[in-house]
Amino acid sequence: YRSVDGRGSRSDRKTALHLAAASGRLSVVLLLLHFGASTAAVDVDENTPVHDAATAGHAECVDMMIRLGASPWNRNRKGESLMLLAARNGHVTVAGALARHFLTEPDHMNAADV
């Protein structure tokens, strides 16, 4: 990778932050964010690093990235929300972390968001 958001030669366009989040490496996620990695970076399926963490069940990574500015409302190319990805994969702790964030921003939430 040429920079913290560099995609090198990866055809899937995943950044180092995507990979760290999907692996549940919270310390690496924090390091990458400290050096300017973007939580808004999208891969070829328009998944952000938070989508990858939610799909893989890494609640601490999901929670921390949202606390540090990632949007809990993003949807990927298929229209899948973070909550849907977490629920589909049976990740109750991720769903709980997302629910806590939704409760702090209730004006933005509607039935289509979950």
For each residue, the residues with C-beta under 8 A, 3 or more apart:
1: 4 6 7 8 15 16
2: 6 8
3: 6 36
4: 1 15 16 17 32 35 36 37
5: 15 16 17 36 37 38 41
6: 1 2 3 15 16
7: 1 10 13 14 15
8: 1 2
9:
10: 7 13 14
11: 44
12: 43 44
13: 7 10 42 43 44
14: 7 10 18 19 43 52
15: 1 4 5 6 7 18 19 37 38 41 43 49
16: 1 4 5 6 19 20 28 32 37
17: 4 5 20 21 29 32 33 37 38 39 41 49
18: 14 15 21 22 41 43 47 48 49 52
19: 14 15 16 22 23
20: 16 17 23 25 28 29 32 49 61
21: 17 18 24 25 29 49 50 52 53 56 58 61 65
22: 18 19 49 52 53 55 56 58
23: 19 20 28 56 58
24: 21 53 56 57 58 60 61
25: 20 21 28 29 61
26: 29 30 58 60 61 64
27: 30 31
28: 16 20 23 25 31 32
29: 17 20 21 25 26 32 33 49 53 61 64 65
30: 26 27 33 34 64
31: 27 28 34 35
32: 4 16 17 20 28 29 35 37
33: 17 29 30 36 37 39 65 68
34: 30 31
35: 4 31 32
36: 3 4 5 33
37: 4 5 15 16 17 32 33 41 49
38: 5 15 17 41
39: 17 33 48 49 50 65 68 69 70 71
40: 48 70 71 74
41: 5 15 17 18 37 38 48 49
42: 13 45 46 47 48 76
43: 12 13 14 15 18 46 47
44: 11 12 13
45: 42 76 77 78
46: 42 43 75 76 77
47: 18 42 43 51 52 55 76 77
48: 18 39 40 41 42 51 52 70 71 74 76
49: 15 17 18 20 21 22 29 37 39 41 52 53 65 70
50: 21 39 53 54 61 62 65 66 70 71 72 74 82
51: 47 48 54 55 74 76 80 82 85
52: 14 18 21 22 47 48 49 55 56
53: 21 22 24 29 49 50 56 58 61 62 65 94
54: 50 51 57 58 62 82 83 85 86 91 94 98
55: 22 47 51 52 85 86 89
56: 21 22 23 24 52 53 89 91
57: 24 54 86 89 90 91 93 94
58: 21 22 23 24 26 53 54 61 62 94
59: 62 63 91 93 94 96 97
60: 24 26 63 64
61: 20 21 24 25 26 29 50 53 58 64 65
62: 50 53 54 58 59 65 66 82 86 94 97 98
63: 59 60 66 67 97 100 101
64: 26 29 30 60 61 67 68
65: 21 29 33 39 49 50 53 61 62 68 69 70
66: 50 62 63 69 70 71 72 97 98 101
67: 63 64
68: 33 39 64 65
69: 39 65 66
70: 39 40 48 49 50 65 66 74
71: 39 40 48 50 66 74
72: 50 66 82 98 101 102 105
73: 81 108 113
74: 40 48 50 51 70 71 81 82
75: 46 78 79 80 81
76: 42 45 46 47 48 51 79 80
77: 45 46 47
78: 45 75
79: 75 76
80: 51 75 76 84 85
81: 73 74 75 84 85 113 114
82: 50 51 54 62 72 74 85 86 94 98
83: 54 86 87 95 98 99 113 114
84: 80 81 87 88 114
85: 51 54 55 80 81 82 88 89
86: 54 55 57 62 82 83 89 91 94 95 98
87: 83 84 90 91 95
88: 84 85
89: 55 56 57 85 86
90: 57 87
91: 54 56 57 59 86 87 94 95
92: 95 96
93: 57 59 96 97
94: 53 54 57 58 59 62 82 86 91 97 98
95: 83 86 87 91 92 98 99
96: 59 92 93 99 100
97: 59 62 63 66 93 94 100 101
98: 54 62 66 72 82 83 86 94 95 101 102
99: 83 95 96 102 103
100: 63 96 97 103 104
101: 63 66 72 97 98 104 105
102: 72 98 99 105 106 109 113 114
103: 99 100 106
104: 100 101
105: 72 101 102 108 109
106: 102 103 109
107:
108: 73 105 113
109: 102 105 106 113 114
110: 113
111: 114
112:
113: 73 81 83 102 108 109 110
114: 81 83 84 102 109 111
